[in-house]
């Protein structure tokens, strides 16, 4: 696995997914707005394409959730954005 990939990843993240993941990780435990996440993805797009829409963002979040499950949880703050919460290891 590439060194920049999250150790929790069941499958490697795409470059766009990595940008979203890094932004969520940077503000772990706090809500990152939809606008902040979509604007972070925009520079990855060619100039003749439109930016990342909220619908696309939802799809990327779904893919990230599947690839990082069950070690992390990405909560949806409806109408606001997303929040990364890491699951605590269960006591033995």
PyMOL Python script that loads the backbone (N, CA, C, O; Angstrom):
from pymol import cmd

cmd.read_pdbstr("""\
ATOM      1  N   UNK A   1       0.839  -1.180   0.000  1.00  0.00           N
ATOM      2  CA  UNK A   1       0.000   0.000   0.000  1.00  0.00           C
ATOM      3  C   UNK A   1       0.884   1.243   0.000  1.00  0.00           C
ATOM      4  O   UNK A   1       1.912   1.281   0.675  1.00  0.00           O
ATOM      5  N   UNK A   2       0.485   2.241  -0.746  1.00  0.00           N
ATOM      6  CA  UNK A   2       1.259   3.482  -0.837  1.00  0.00           C
ATOM      7  C   UNK A   2       1.353   4.146   0.534  1.00  0.00           C
ATOM      8  O   UNK A   2       0.409   4.070   1.321  1.00  0.00           O
ATOM      9  N   UNK A   3       2.492   4.802   0.831  1.00  0.00           N
ATOM     10  CA  UNK A   3       2.677   5.395   2.148  1.00  0.00           C
ATOM     11  C   UNK A   3       1.695   6.515   2.484  1.00  0.00           C
ATOM     12  O   UNK A   3       1.451   6.780   3.662  1.00  0.00           O
ATOM     13  N   UNK A   4       1.127   7.177   1.477  1.00  0.00           N
ATOM     14  CA  UNK A   4       0.190   8.258   1.765  1.00  0.00           C
ATOM     15  C   UNK A   4      -1.234   7.761   1.981  1.00  0.00           C
ATOM     16  O   UNK A   4      -2.122   8.547   2.312  1.00  0.00           O
ATOM     17  N   UNK A   5      -1.456   6.478   1.799  1.00  0.00           N
ATOM     18  CA  UNK A   5      -2.780   5.903   2.006  1.00  0.00           C
ATOM     19  C   UNK A   5      -3.056   5.737   3.499  1.00  0.00           C
ATOM     20  O   UNK A   5      -2.137   5.447   4.265  1.00  0.00           O
ATOM     21  N   UNK A   6      -4.316   5.918   3.927  1.00  0.00           N
ATOM     22  CA  UNK A   6      -4.635   5.689   5.329  1.00  0.00           C
ATOM     23  C   UNK A   6      -4.414   4.222   5.685  1.00  0.00           C
ATOM     24  O   UNK A   6      -4.758   3.348   4.888  1.00  0.00           O
ATOM     25  N   UNK A   7      -3.856   3.927   6.844  1.00  0.00           N
ATOM     26  CA  UNK A   7      -3.612   2.532   7.209  1.00  0.00           C
ATOM     27  C   UNK A   7      -4.902   1.744   7.373  1.00  0.00           C
ATOM     28  O   UNK A   7      -4.891   0.514   7.333  1.00  0.00           O
ATOM     29  N   UNK A   8      -6.031   2.459   7.558  1.00  0.00           N
ATOM     30  CA  UNK A   8      -7.315   1.797   7.742  1.00  0.00           C
ATOM     31  C   UNK A   8      -7.924   1.311   6.425  1.00  0.00           C
ATOM     32  O   UNK A   8      -8.880   0.536   6.437  1.00  0.00           O
ATOM     33  N   UNK A   9      -7.385   1.754   5.306  1.00  0.00           N
ATOM     34  CA  UNK A   9      -8.004   1.497   4.003  1.00  0.00           C
ATOM     35  C   UNK A   9      -7.995   0.021   3.649  1.00  0.00           C
ATOM     36  O   UNK A   9      -6.960  -0.643   3.689  1.00  0.00           O
ATOM     37  N   UNK A  10      -9.180  -0.477   3.299  1.00  0.00           N
ATOM     38  CA  UNK A  10      -9.305  -1.837   2.817  1.00  0.00           C
ATOM     39  C   UNK A  10      -8.893  -1.903   1.349  1.00  0.00           C
ATOM     40  O   UNK A  10      -8.396  -2.928   0.883  1.00  0.00           O
ATOM     41  N   UNK A  11      -9.102  -0.810   0.629  1.00  0.00           N
ATOM     42  CA  UNK A  11      -8.699  -0.640  -0.769  1.00  0.00           C
ATOM     43  C   UNK A  11      -8.059   0.730  -0.878  1.00  0.00           C
ATOM     44  O   UNK A  11      -8.388   1.622  -0.096  1.00  0.00           O
ATOM     45  N   UNK A  12      -7.148   0.922  -1.832  1.00  0.00           N
ATOM     46  CA  UNK A  12      -6.519   2.244  -1.987  1.00  0.00           C
ATOM     47  C   UNK A  12      -7.541   3.324  -2.363  1.00  0.00           C
ATOM     48  O   UNK A  12      -8.489   3.070  -3.105  1.00  0.00           O
ATOM     49  N   UNK A  13      -7.328   4.512  -1.841  1.00  0.00           N
ATOM     50  CA  UNK A  13      -8.188   5.643  -2.189  1.00  0.00           C
ATOM     51  C   UNK A  13      -7.689   6.289  -3.474  1.00  0.00           C
ATOM     52  O   UNK A  13      -6.488   6.318  -3.742  1.00  0.00           O
ATOM     53  N   UNK A  14      -8.622   6.805  -4.262  1.00  0.00           N
ATOM     54  CA  UNK A  14      -8.266   7.537  -5.479  1.00  0.00           C
ATOM     55  C   UNK A  14      -7.712   8.905  -5.067  1.00  0.00           C
ATOM     56  O   UNK A  14      -7.874   9.305  -3.914  1.00  0.00           O
ATOM     57  N   UNK A  15      -7.065   9.626  -5.980  1.00  0.00           N
ATOM     58  CA  UNK A  15      -6.558  10.963  -5.630  1.00  0.00           C
ATOM     59  C   UNK A  15      -7.643  11.899  -5.092  1.00  0.00           C
ATOM     60  O   UNK A  15      -7.404  12.623  -4.125  1.00  0.00           O
ATOM     61  N   UNK A  16      -8.813  11.893  -5.694  1.00  0.00           N
ATOM     62  CA  UNK A  16      -9.904  12.748  -5.219  1.00  0.00           C
ATOM     63  C   UNK A  16     -10.360  12.320  -3.829  1.00  0.00           C
ATOM     64  O   UNK A  16     -10.578  13.166  -2.962  1.00  0.00           O
ATOM     65  N   UNK A  17     -10.506  11.019  -3.611  1.00  0.00           N
ATOM     66  CA  UNK A  17     -10.884  10.515  -2.291  1.00  0.00           C
ATOM     67  C   UNK A  17      -9.838  10.880  -1.248  1.00  0.00           C
ATOM     68  O   UNK A  17     -10.179  11.191  -0.106  1.00  0.00           O
ATOM     69  N   UNK A  18      -8.559  10.844  -1.635  1.00  0.00           N
ATOM     70  CA  UNK A  18      -7.484  11.210  -0.700  1.00  0.00           C
ATOM     71  C   UNK A  18      -7.600  12.670  -0.272  1.00  0.00           C
ATOM     72  O   UNK A  18      -7.398  12.984   0.902  1.00  0.00           O
ATOM     73  N   UNK A  19      -7.919  13.558  -1.195  1.00  0.00           N
ATOM     74  CA  UNK A  19      -8.066  14.983  -0.858  1.00  0.00           C
ATOM     75  C   UNK A  19      -9.193  15.156   0.165  1.00  0.00           C
ATOM     76  O   UNK A  19      -9.036  15.876   1.151  1.00  0.00           O
ATOM     77  N   UNK A  20     -10.312  14.501  -0.070  1.00  0.00           N
ATOM     78  CA  UNK A  20     -11.447  14.590   0.854  1.00  0.00           C
ATOM     79  C   UNK A  20     -11.070  13.984   2.198  1.00  0.00           C
ATOM     80  O   UNK A  20     -11.350  14.570   3.244  1.00  0.00           O
ATOM     81  N   UNK A  21     -10.438  12.813   2.180  1.00  0.00           N
ATOM     82  CA  UNK A  21     -10.014  12.137   3.413  1.00  0.00           C
ATOM     83  C   UNK A  21      -9.058  13.012   4.218  1.00  0.00           C
ATOM     84  O   UNK A  21      -9.206  13.137   5.434  1.00  0.00           O
ATOM     85  N   UNK A  22      -8.092  13.611   3.555  1.00  0.00           N
ATOM     86  CA  UNK A  22      -7.111  14.451   4.256  1.00  0.00           C
ATOM     87  C   UNK A  22      -7.783  15.674   4.884  1.00  0.00           C
ATOM     88  O   UNK A  22      -7.413  16.098   5.979  1.00  0.00           O
ATOM     89  N   UNK A  23      -8.761  16.231   4.193  1.00  0.00           N
ATOM     90  CA  UNK A  23      -9.473  17.389   4.739  1.00  0.00           C
ATOM     91  C   UNK A  23     -10.303  16.979   5.963  1.00  0.00           C
ATOM     92  O   UNK A  23     -10.316  17.690   6.968  1.00  0.00           O
ATOM     93  N   UNK A  24     -10.983  15.855   5.882  1.00  0.00           N
ATOM     94  CA  UNK A  24     -11.750  15.365   7.028  1.00  0.00           C
ATOM     95  C   UNK A  24     -10.821  15.047   8.200  1.00  0.00           C
ATOM     96  O   UNK A  24     -11.138  15.350   9.350  1.00  0.00           O
ATOM     97  N   UNK A  25      -9.686  14.442   7.903  1.00  0.00           N
ATOM     98  CA  UNK A  25      -8.716  14.088   8.947  1.00  0.00           C
ATOM     99  C   UNK A  25      -8.122  15.320   9.611  1.00  0.00           C
ATOM    100  O   UNK A  25      -7.886  15.340  10.819  1.00  0.00           O
ATOM    101  N   UNK A  26      -7.888  16.339   8.809  1.00  0.00           N
ATOM    102  CA  UNK A  26      -7.310  17.575   9.326  1.00  0.00           C
ATOM    103  C   UNK A  26      -8.231  18.231  10.362  1.00  0.00           C
ATOM    104  O   UNK A  26      -7.762  18.867  11.306  1.00  0.00           O
ATOM    105  N   UNK A  27      -9.523  18.071  10.178  1.00  0.00           N
ATOM    106  CA  UNK A  27     -10.509  18.652  11.094  1.00  0.00           C
ATOM    107  C   UNK A  27     -11.273  17.559  11.843  1.00  0.00           C
ATOM    108  O   UNK A  27     -12.461  17.711  12.127  1.00  0.00           O
ATOM    109  N   UNK A  28     -10.602  16.479  12.154  1.00  0.00           N
ATOM    110  CA  UNK A  28     -11.234  15.334  12.823  1.00  0.00           C
ATOM    111  C   UNK A  28     -12.035  15.773  14.051  1.00  0.00           C
ATOM    112  O   UNK A  28     -11.556  16.538  14.888  1.00  0.00           O
ATOM    113  N   UNK A  29     -13.272  15.265  14.132  1.00  0.00           N
ATOM    114  CA  UNK A  29     -14.148  15.597  15.253  1.00  0.00           C
ATOM    115  C   UNK A  29     -14.956  16.867  15.044  1.00  0.00           C
ATOM    116  O   UNK A  29     -15.856  17.171  15.827  1.00  0.00           O
ATOM    117  N   UNK A  30     -14.633  17.619  13.976  1.00  0.00           N
ATOM    118  CA  UNK A  30     -15.367  18.850  13.659  1.00  0.00           C
ATOM    119  C   UNK A  30     -16.013  18.708  12.295  1.00  0.00           C
ATOM    120  O   UNK A  30     -15.524  17.971  11.438  1.00  0.00           O
ATOM    121  N   UNK A  31     -17.103  19.411  12.100  1.00  0.00           N
ATOM    122  CA  UNK A  31     -17.805  19.361  10.819  1.00  0.00           C
ATOM    123  C   UNK A  31     -17.051  20.171   9.767  1.00  0.00           C
ATOM    124  O   UNK A  31     -16.682  21.323   9.994  1.00  0.00           O
ATOM    125  N   UNK A  32     -16.831  19.541   8.608  1.00  0.00           N
ATOM    126  CA  UNK A  32     -16.243  20.224   7.453  1.00  0.00           C
ATOM    127  C   UNK A  32     -17.402  20.466   6.488  1.00  0.00           C
ATOM    128  O   UNK A  32     -18.092  19.525   6.098  1.00  0.00           O
ATOM    129  N   UNK A  33     -17.615  21.715   6.106  1.00  0.00           N
ATOM    130  CA  UNK A  33     -18.774  22.043   5.275  1.00  0.00           C
ATOM    131  C   UNK A  33     -18.667  21.422   3.883  1.00  0.00           C
ATOM    132  O   UNK A  33     -17.582  21.126   3.382  1.00  0.00           O
ATOM    133  N   UNK A  34     -19.842  21.241   3.286  1.00  0.00           N
ATOM    134  CA  UNK A  34     -19.898  20.747   1.908  1.00  0.00           C
ATOM    135  C   UNK A  34     -19.103  21.663   0.981  1.00  0.00           C
ATOM    136  O   UNK A  34     -18.386  21.198   0.095  1.00  0.00           O
ATOM    137  N   UNK A  35     -19.237  22.956   1.196  1.00  0.00           N
ATOM    138  CA  UNK A  35     -18.558  23.935   0.344  1.00  0.00           C
ATOM    139  C   UNK A  35     -17.040  23.814   0.472  1.00  0.00           C
ATOM    140  O   UNK A  35     -16.320  23.897  -0.523  1.00  0.00           O
ATOM    141  N   UNK A  36     -16.563  23.618   1.689  1.00  0.00           N
ATOM    142  CA  UNK A  36     -15.119  23.470   1.891  1.00  0.00           C
ATOM    143  C   UNK A  36     -14.601  22.216   1.197  1.00  0.00           C
ATOM    144  O   UNK A  36     -13.539  22.239   0.575  1.00  0.00           O
ATOM    145  N   UNK A  37     -15.345  21.129   1.305  1.00  0.00           N
ATOM    146  CA  UNK A  37     -14.900  19.883   0.673  1.00  0.00           C
ATOM    147  C   UNK A  37     -14.949  19.977  -0.847  1.00  0.00           C
ATOM    148  O   UNK A  37     -14.014  19.548  -1.524  1.00  0.00           O
ATOM    149  N   UNK A  38     -16.023  20.531  -1.385  1.00  0.00           N
ATOM    150  CA  UNK A  38     -16.106  20.618  -2.853  1.00  0.00           C
ATOM    151  C   UNK A  38     -15.072  21.583  -3.407  1.00  0.00           C
ATOM    152  O   UNK A  38     -14.553  21.365  -4.502  1.00  0.00           O
ATOM    153  N   UNK A  39     -14.763  22.646  -2.671  1.00  0.00           N
ATOM    154  CA  UNK A  39     -13.750  23.588  -3.177  1.00  0.00           C
ATOM    155  C   UNK A  39     -12.354  22.975  -3.131  1.00  0.00           C
ATOM    156  O   UNK A  39     -11.496  23.358  -3.925  1.00  0.00           O
ATOM    157  N   UNK A  40     -12.104  22.031  -2.217  1.00  0.00           N
ATOM    158  CA  UNK A  40     -10.810  21.349  -2.157  1.00  0.00           C
ATOM    159  C   UNK A  40     -10.646  20.409  -3.341  1.00  0.00           C
ATOM    160  O   UNK A  40      -9.526  20.180  -3.798  1.00  0.00           O
ATOM    161  N   UNK A  41     -11.748  19.861  -3.845  1.00  0.00           N
ATOM    162  CA  UNK A  41     -11.695  18.931  -4.972  1.00  0.00           C
ATOM    163  C   UNK A  41     -11.581  19.691  -6.283  1.00  0.00           C
ATOM    164  O   UNK A  41     -11.001  19.178  -7.239  1.00  0.00           O
ATOM    165  N   UNK A  42     -12.122  20.903  -6.349  1.00  0.00           N
ATOM    166  CA  UNK A  42     -12.131  21.707  -7.576  1.00  0.00           C
ATOM    167  C   UNK A  42     -10.756  21.841  -8.222  1.00  0.00           C
ATOM    168  O   UNK A  42     -10.664  21.704  -9.442  1.00  0.00           O
ATOM    169  N   UNK A  43      -9.666  22.106  -7.467  1.00  0.00           N
ATOM    170  CA  UNK A  43      -8.364  22.242  -8.134  1.00  0.00           C
ATOM    171  C   UNK A  43      -7.900  20.973  -8.851  1.00  0.00           C
ATOM    172  O   UNK A  43      -7.028  21.040  -9.717  1.00  0.00           O
ATOM    173  N   UNK A  44      -8.469  19.828  -8.504  1.00  0.00           N
ATOM    174  CA  UNK A  44      -8.079  18.588  -9.167  1.00  0.00           C
ATOM    175  C   UNK A  44      -8.708  18.459 -10.554  1.00  0.00           C
ATOM    176  O   UNK A  44      -8.269  17.649 -11.371  1.00  0.00           O
ATOM    177  N   UNK A  45      -9.732  19.260 -10.808  1.00  0.00           N
ATOM    178  CA  UNK A  45     -10.450  19.182 -12.072  1.00  0.00           C
ATOM    179  C   UNK A  45      -9.789  20.049 -13.126  1.00  0.00           C
ATOM    180  O   UNK A  45      -9.156  21.056 -12.810  1.00  0.00           O
ATOM    181  N   UNK A  46      -9.940  19.652 -14.373  1.00  0.00           N
ATOM    182  CA  UNK A  46      -9.456  20.504 -15.464  1.00  0.00           C
ATOM    183  C   UNK A  46     -10.344  21.739 -15.553  1.00  0.00           C
ATOM    184  O   UNK A  46     -11.503  21.701 -15.142  1.00  0.00           O
ATOM    185  N   UNK A  47      -9.816  22.818 -16.079  1.00  0.00           N
ATOM    186  CA  UNK A  47     -10.545  24.081 -16.114  1.00  0.00           C
ATOM    187  C   UNK A  47     -11.831  24.026 -16.925  1.00  0.00           C
ATOM    188  O   UNK A  47     -12.763  24.780 -16.644  1.00  0.00           O
ATOM    189  N   UNK A  48     -11.906  23.151 -17.925  1.00  0.00           N
ATOM    190  CA  UNK A  48     -13.100  23.102 -18.760  1.00  0.00           C
ATOM    191  C   UNK A  48     -14.214  22.268 -18.126  1.00  0.00           C
ATOM    192  O   UNK A  48     -15.310  22.184 -18.679  1.00  0.00           O
ATOM    193  N   UNK A  49     -13.949  21.655 -16.980  1.00  0.00           N
ATOM    194  CA  UNK A  49     -14.966  20.874 -16.289  1.00  0.00           C
ATOM    195  C   UNK A  49     -15.553  21.701 -15.154  1.00  0.00           C
ATOM    196  O   UNK A  49     -14.927  22.632 -14.647  1.00  0.00           O
ATOM    197  N   UNK A  50     -16.753  21.340 -14.776  1.00  0.00           N
ATOM    198  CA  UNK A  50     -17.357  22.022 -13.631  1.00  0.00           C
ATOM    199  C   UNK A  50     -16.767  21.459 -12.352  1.00  0.00           C
ATOM    200  O   UNK A  50     -16.130  20.406 -12.370  1.00  0.00           O
ATOM    201  N   UNK A  51     -16.972  22.141 -11.261  1.00  0.00           N
ATOM    202  CA  UNK A  51     -16.477  21.693  -9.963  1.00  0.00           C
ATOM    203  C   UNK A  51     -17.242  20.483  -9.462  1.00  0.00           C
ATOM    204  O   UNK A  51     -18.189  20.009 -10.089  1.00  0.00           O
ATOM    205  N   UNK A  52     -16.810  20.014  -8.342  1.00  0.00           N
ATOM    206  CA  UNK A  52     -17.439  18.875  -7.689  1.00  0.00           C
ATOM    207  C   UNK A  52     -18.793  19.309  -7.126  1.00  0.00           C
ATOM    208  O   UNK A  52     -18.864  20.282  -6.375  1.00  0.00           O
ATOM    209  N   UNK A  53     -19.848  18.611  -7.476  1.00  0.00           N
ATOM    210  CA  UNK A  53     -21.169  18.950  -6.964  1.00  0.00           C
ATOM    211  C   UNK A  53     -21.411  18.226  -5.639  1.00  0.00           C
ATOM    212  O   UNK A  53     -20.653  17.334  -5.260  1.00  0.00           O
ATOM    213  N   UNK A  54     -22.457  18.615  -4.957  1.00  0.00           N
ATOM    214  CA  UNK A  54     -22.821  17.963  -3.696  1.00  0.00           C
ATOM    215  C   UNK A  54     -23.142  16.492  -3.954  1.00  0.00           C
ATOM    216  O   UNK A  54     -22.797  15.635  -3.140  1.00  0.00           O
ATOM    217  N   UNK A  55     -23.795  16.188  -5.071  1.00  0.00           N
ATOM    218  CA  UNK A  55     -24.115  14.797  -5.402  1.00  0.00           C
ATOM    219  C   UNK A  55     -22.834  13.977  -5.591  1.00  0.00           C
ATOM    220  O   UNK A  55     -22.752  12.837  -5.133  1.00  0.00           O
ATOM    221  N   UNK A  56     -21.842  14.556  -6.262  1.00  0.00           N
ATOM    222  CA  UNK A  56     -20.563  13.868  -6.430  1.00  0.00           C
ATOM    223  C   UNK A  56     -19.875  13.682  -5.085  1.00  0.00           C
ATOM    224  O   UNK A  56     -19.294  12.631  -4.815  1.00  0.00           O
ATOM    225  N   UNK A  57     -19.945  14.713  -4.244  1.00  0.00           N
ATOM    226  CA  UNK A  57     -19.335  14.620  -2.919  1.00  0.00           C
ATOM    227  C   UNK A  57     -19.943  13.474  -2.127  1.00  0.00           C
ATOM    228  O   UNK A  57     -19.222  12.718  -1.476  1.00  0.00           O
ATOM    229  N   UNK A  58     -21.256  13.341  -2.175  1.00  0.00           N
ATOM    230  CA  UNK A  58     -21.930  12.226  -1.482  1.00  0.00           C
ATOM    231  C   UNK A  58     -21.399  10.885  -1.967  1.00  0.00           C
ATOM    232  O   UNK A  58     -21.173   9.973  -1.172  1.00  0.00           O
ATOM    233  N   UNK A  59     -21.202  10.773  -3.271  1.00  0.00           N
ATOM    234  CA  UNK A  59     -20.696   9.524  -3.838  1.00  0.00           C
ATOM    235  C   UNK A  59     -19.268   9.249  -3.356  1.00  0.00           C
ATOM    236  O   UNK A  59     -18.945   8.118  -2.993  1.00  0.00           O
ATOM    237  N   UNK A  60     -18.419  10.272  -3.351  1.00  0.00           N
ATOM    238  CA  UNK A  60     -17.049  10.094  -2.848  1.00  0.00           C
ATOM    239  C   UNK A  60     -17.052   9.686  -1.377  1.00  0.00           C
ATOM    240  O   UNK A  60     -16.291   8.808  -0.972  1.00  0.00           O
ATOM    241  N   UNK A  61     -17.907  10.323  -0.578  1.00  0.00           N
ATOM    242  CA  UNK A  61     -17.993   9.982   0.847  1.00  0.00           C
ATOM    243  C   UNK A  61     -18.422   8.523   1.008  1.00  0.00           C
ATOM    244  O   UNK A  61     -17.868   7.803   1.839  1.00  0.00           O
ATOM    245  N   UNK A  62     -19.389   8.091   0.231  1.00  0.00           N
ATOM    246  CA  UNK A  62     -19.843   6.696   0.275  1.00  0.00           C
ATOM    247  C   UNK A  62     -18.692   5.741  -0.029  1.00  0.00           C
ATOM    248  O   UNK A  62     -18.507   4.741   0.664  1.00  0.00           O
ATOM    249  N   UNK A  63     -17.921   6.055  -1.067  1.00  0.00           N
ATOM    250  CA  UNK A  63     -16.785   5.195  -1.440  1.00  0.00           C
ATOM    251  C   UNK A  63     -15.721   5.184  -0.343  1.00  0.00           C
ATOM    252  O   UNK A  63     -15.157   4.133  -0.038  1.00  0.00           O
ATOM    253  N   UNK A  64     -15.443   6.348   0.252  1.00  0.00           N
ATOM    254  CA  UNK A  64     -14.457   6.417   1.333  1.00  0.00           C
ATOM    255  C   UNK A  64     -14.943   5.600   2.523  1.00  0.00           C
ATOM    256  O   UNK A  64     -14.165   4.859   3.123  1.00  0.00           O
ATOM    257  N   UNK A  65     -16.225   5.729   2.872  1.00  0.00           N
ATOM    258  CA  UNK A  65     -16.790   4.953   3.989  1.00  0.00           C
ATOM    259  C   UNK A  65     -16.601   3.458   3.765  1.00  0.00           C
ATOM    260  O   UNK A  65     -16.213   2.731   4.680  1.00  0.00           O
ATOM    261  N   UNK A  66     -16.872   3.009   2.565  1.00  0.00           N
ATOM    262  CA  UNK A  66     -16.731   1.574   2.262  1.00  0.00           C
ATOM    263  C   UNK A  66     -15.281   1.118   2.345  1.00  0.00           C
ATOM    264  O   UNK A  66     -14.999   0.022   2.829  1.00  0.00           O
ATOM    265  N   UNK A  67     -14.369   1.947   1.880  1.00  0.00           N
ATOM    266  CA  UNK A  67     -12.953   1.575   1.864  1.00  0.00           C
ATOM    267  C   UNK A  67     -12.320   1.625   3.248  1.00  0.00           C
ATOM    268  O   UNK A  67     -11.362   0.898   3.509  1.00  0.00           O
ATOM    269  N   UNK A  68     -12.835   2.469   4.142  1.00  0.00           N
ATOM    270  CA  UNK A  68     -12.233   2.625   5.465  1.00  0.00           C
ATOM    271  C   UNK A  68     -13.022   1.927   6.574  1.00  0.00           C
ATOM    272  O   UNK A  68     -12.587   1.917   7.726  1.00  0.00           O
ATOM    273  N   UNK A  69     -14.154   1.355   6.246  1.00  0.00           N
ATOM    274  CA  UNK A  69     -14.946   0.659   7.263  1.00  0.00           C
ATOM    275  C   UNK A  69     -14.176  -0.550   7.767  1.00  0.00           C
ATOM    276  O   UNK A  69     -13.438  -1.148   6.985  1.00  0.00           O
ATOM    277  N   UNK A  70     -14.301  -0.934   8.991  1.00  0.00           N
ATOM    278  CA  UNK A  70     -15.123  -0.361  10.056  1.00  0.00           C
ATOM    279  C   UNK A  70     -14.338   0.530  11.004  1.00  0.00           C
ATOM    280  O   UNK A  70     -14.846   0.867  12.074  1.00  0.00           O
ATOM    281  N   UNK A  71     -13.152   0.915  10.665  1.00  0.00           N
ATOM    282  CA  UNK A  71     -12.291   1.635  11.611  1.00  0.00           C
ATOM    283  C   UNK A  71     -12.631   3.117  11.777  1.00  0.00           C
ATOM    284  O   UNK A  71     -12.256   3.720  12.783  1.00  0.00           O
ATOM    285  N   UNK A  72     -13.323   3.708  10.824  1.00  0.00           N
ATOM    286  CA  UNK A  72     -13.701   5.116  10.949  1.00  0.00           C
ATOM    287  C   UNK A  72     -15.177   5.292  10.605  1.00  0.00           C
ATOM    288  O   UNK A  72     -15.775   4.472   9.907  1.00  0.00           O
ATOM    289  N   UNK A  73     -15.731   6.357  11.101  1.00  0.00           N
ATOM    290  CA  UNK A  73     -17.105   6.722  10.780  1.00  0.00           C
ATOM    291  C   UNK A  73     -17.099   8.150  10.275  1.00  0.00           C
ATOM    292  O   UNK A  73     -16.501   9.037  10.884  1.00  0.00           O
ATOM    293  N   UNK A  74     -17.769   8.362   9.158  1.00  0.00           N
ATOM    294  CA  UNK A  74     -17.943   9.711   8.629  1.00  0.00           C
ATOM    295  C   UNK A  74     -19.421  10.038   8.797  1.00  0.00           C
ATOM    296  O   UNK A  74     -20.280   9.453   8.137  1.00  0.00           O
ATOM    297  N   UNK A  75     -19.699  10.971   9.682  1.00  0.00           N
ATOM    298  CA  UNK A  75     -21.073  11.365   9.973  1.00  0.00           C
ATOM    299  C   UNK A  75     -21.509  12.475   9.038  1.00  0.00           C
ATOM    300  O   UNK A  75     -20.723  13.355   8.683  1.00  0.00           O
ATOM    301  N   UNK A  76     -22.780  12.423   8.641  1.00  0.00           N
ATOM    302  CA  UNK A  76     -23.355  13.469   7.809  1.00  0.00           C
ATOM    303  C   UNK A  76     -24.073  14.455   8.712  1.00  0.00           C
ATOM    304  O   UNK A  76     -24.990  14.075   9.440  1.00  0.00           O
ATOM    305  N   UNK A  77     -23.671  15.699   8.673  1.00  0.00           N
ATOM    306  CA  UNK A  77     -24.378  16.771   9.363  1.00  0.00           C
ATOM    307  C   UNK A  77     -25.290  17.368   8.295  1.00  0.00           C
ATOM    308  O   UNK A  77     -24.859  18.216   7.514  1.00  0.00           O
ATOM    309  N   UNK A  78     -26.527  16.935   8.259  1.00  0.00           N
ATOM    310  CA  UNK A  78     -27.438  17.247   7.182  1.00  0.00           C
ATOM    311  C   UNK A  78     -27.475  18.740   6.874  1.00  0.00           C
ATOM    312  O   UNK A  78     -27.696  19.570   7.756  1.00  0.00           O
ATOM    313  N   UNK A  79     -27.253  19.059   5.607  1.00  0.00           N
ATOM    314  CA  UNK A  79     -27.287  20.435   5.154  1.00  0.00           C
ATOM    315  C   UNK A  79     -26.029  21.242   5.455  1.00  0.00           C
ATOM    316  O   UNK A  79     -25.907  22.384   5.012  1.00  0.00           O
ATOM    317  N   UNK A  80     -25.092  20.659   6.204  1.00  0.00           N
ATOM    318  CA  UNK A  80     -23.875  21.379   6.584  1.00  0.00           C
ATOM    319  C   UNK A  80     -22.635  20.759   5.989  1.00  0.00           C
ATOM    320  O   UNK A  80     -21.875  21.436   5.297  1.00  0.00           O
ATOM    321  N   UNK A  81     -22.413  19.461   6.250  1.00  0.00           N
ATOM    322  CA  UNK A  81     -21.189  18.824   5.791  1.00  0.00           C
ATOM    323  C   UNK A  81     -20.983  17.468   6.439  1.00  0.00           C
ATOM    324  O   UNK A  81     -21.940  16.748   6.723  1.00  0.00           O
ATOM    325  N   UNK A  82     -19.709  17.126   6.673  1.00  0.00           N
ATOM    326  CA  UNK A  82     -19.348  15.809   7.180  1.00  0.00           C
ATOM    327  C   UNK A  82     -18.349  15.934   8.317  1.00  0.00           C
ATOM    328  O   UNK A  82     -17.578  16.891   8.394  1.00  0.00           O
ATOM    329  N   UNK A  83     -18.384  14.930   9.206  1.00  0.00           N
ATOM    330  CA  UNK A  83     -17.487  14.912  10.360  1.00  0.00           C
ATOM    331  C   UNK A  83     -16.863  13.518  10.464  1.00  0.00           C
ATOM    332  O   UNK A  83     -17.561  12.506  10.403  1.00  0.00           O
ATOM    333  N   UNK A  84     -15.539  13.484  10.620  1.00  0.00           N
ATOM    334  CA  UNK A  84     -14.812  12.223  10.798  1.00  0.00           C
ATOM    335  C   UNK A  84     -14.737  11.887  12.276  1.00  0.00           C
ATOM    336  O   UNK A  84     -14.345  12.717  13.097  1.00  0.00           O
ATOM    337  N   UNK A  85     -15.119  10.658  12.604  1.00  0.00           N
ATOM    338  CA  UNK A  85     -15.033  10.165  13.977  1.00  0.00           C
ATOM    339  C   UNK A  85     -14.378   8.786  13.910  1.00  0.00           C
ATOM    340  O   UNK A  85     -14.873   7.884  13.234  1.00  0.00           O
ATOM    341  N   UNK A  86     -13.270   8.637  14.613  1.00  0.00           N
ATOM    342  CA  UNK A  86     -12.628   7.329  14.649  1.00  0.00           C
ATOM    343  C   UNK A  86     -13.257   6.492  15.742  1.00  0.00           C
ATOM    344  O   UNK A  86     -13.553   6.986  16.830  1.00  0.00           O
ATOM    345  N   UNK A  87     -13.457   5.225  15.443  1.00  0.00           N
ATOM    346  CA  UNK A  87     -14.033   4.318  16.427  1.00  0.00           C
ATOM    347  C   UNK A  87     -12.974   3.900  17.415  1.00  0.00           C
ATOM    348  O   UNK A  87     -11.836   3.613  17.043  1.00  0.00           O
ATOM    349  N   UNK A  88     -13.352   3.868  18.669  1.00  0.00           N
ATOM    350  CA  UNK A  88     -12.437   3.430  19.721  1.00  0.00           C
ATOM    351  C   UNK A  88     -12.344   1.911  19.703  1.00  0.00           C
ATOM    352  O   UNK A  88     -13.332   1.219  19.452  1.00  0.00           O
ATOM    353  N   UNK A  89     -11.151   1.402  19.972  1.00  0.00           N
ATOM    354  CA  UNK A  89     -10.980  -0.048  20.067  1.00  0.00           C
ATOM    355  C   UNK A  89     -11.750  -0.552  21.274  1.00  0.00           C
ATOM    356  O   UNK A  89     -11.724   0.055  22.344  1.00  0.00           O
ATOM    357  N   UNK A  90     -12.430  -1.661  21.088  1.00  0.00           N
ATOM    358  CA  UNK A  90     -13.221  -2.217  22.178  1.00  0.00           C
ATOM    359  C   UNK A  90     -12.303  -2.783  23.256  1.00  0.00           C
ATOM    360  O   UNK A  90     -11.249  -3.350  22.968  1.00  0.00           O
ATOM    361  N   UNK A  91     -12.731  -2.613  24.498  1.00  0.00           N
ATOM    362  CA  UNK A  91     -11.930  -3.132  25.627  1.00  0.00           C
ATOM    363  C   UNK A  91     -11.952  -4.644  25.611  1.00  0.00           C
ATOM    364  O   UNK A  91     -12.981  -5.255  25.320  1.00  0.00           O
ATOM    365  N   UNK A  92     -10.821  -5.246  25.922  1.00  0.00           N
ATOM    366  CA  UNK A  92     -10.706  -6.708  25.897  1.00  0.00           C
ATOM    367  C   UNK A  92     -11.030  -7.270  27.249  1.00  0.00           C
ATOM    368  O   UNK A  92     -10.992  -8.486  27.438  1.00  0.00           O
TER     369      UNK A  92
END
""", "prot")
cmd.dss("prot")
cmd.show_as("cartoon", "prot")
cmd.util.cbc("prot")
cmd.orient("prot")
